[in-house]
Amino acid sequence: MARNTDRPGRWVRALTGTAAAGLLLTGCGAGDGAATPEASAATAGSRSSSPKPVVTGNAVHTLRVRQVRAVVPDGAVMPGWKNISKPVIFRDGSLCEGVIPDVCDLLIASGQSSFSRGRETPQEGVHVMFSVWSCTTKRGAREFYAALDTRGADGTKLGLLGSLGDERLATHHTSGRATLLDAKLRSGTTVLWINVMGSERTATTARLKEATQLLYDRTLQAKGGFKPATIGSIA
């Protein structure tokens, strides 16, 4: 992590370095499976302002490239936030070669986007990053979830994700004057990572929780055969 200063450019580069490190860990196992009850139950958004999801196909066990693309939030999904890194989708494991080489070629798809709000300073700015990894088996997803380092070892664990997904972990830690909150979540064959970076005042657990719920809901909608429709209401 780059040292935080009052200069907006360095603040943004610090976030970019964190995001790149996350993408370098992409990788999963191989196989197929049937649709899960959890995915089939995802028939509506969690926000009252969200439109009703549109059926796009049958419920699925594993997200494909087009579905990962639909899950990853864009500017329309995060009103009031600046989309500083538009959704980018990867079809292979090229970004994880040299890190987890044995499983990189078995990755189905991964996607990421990031947003900012407030002035670009350590005191006033806040960034939210969304990452989605789709694996072909639950075993592969479990292995990837375990390998995904969200600073849980040296951070403070947060009990704010309830019973979301099959596995979950939220952590808080500081780096210089920056506050970093992370949540990783596994839902079947899909692994989600949400990062909130800002000051003690702007990087709040409420924002992390709402961002995690948003990505989780959109994932379940896609697995249920719907076009993700949940819109963020993150203040």
Sequence and secondary structure as in RCSB ss.txt:
>XXXX:A:sequence
MARNTDRPGRWVRALTGTAAAGLLLTGCGAGDGAATPEASAATAGSRSSSPKPVVTGNAVHTLRVRQVRAVVPDG
AVMPGWKNISKPVIFRDGSLCEGVIPDVCDLLIASGQSSFSRGRETPQEGVHVMFSVWSCTTKRGAREFYAALDT
RGADGTKLGLLGSLGDERLATHHTSGRATLLDAKLRSGTTVLWINVMGSERTATTARLKEATQLLYDRTLQAKGG
FKPATIGSIA
>XXXX:A:secstr
     S HHHHHHHHHHHHHHHHTT           HHHHT  S SSTTS   EE S   SS  HHHHHHHS  G
GGSTTSEEEEEEEEESSSGGGTTTSTTTGGG  EEEEEEEEES SSTTT EEEEEEEEE SSHHHHHHHHHH   
STTTSEEE  STT SSEEEEEEEEETTEEEEEEEEEETTEEEEEEEEE TTTS HHHHHHHHHHHHHHHHHHHTT
EE        
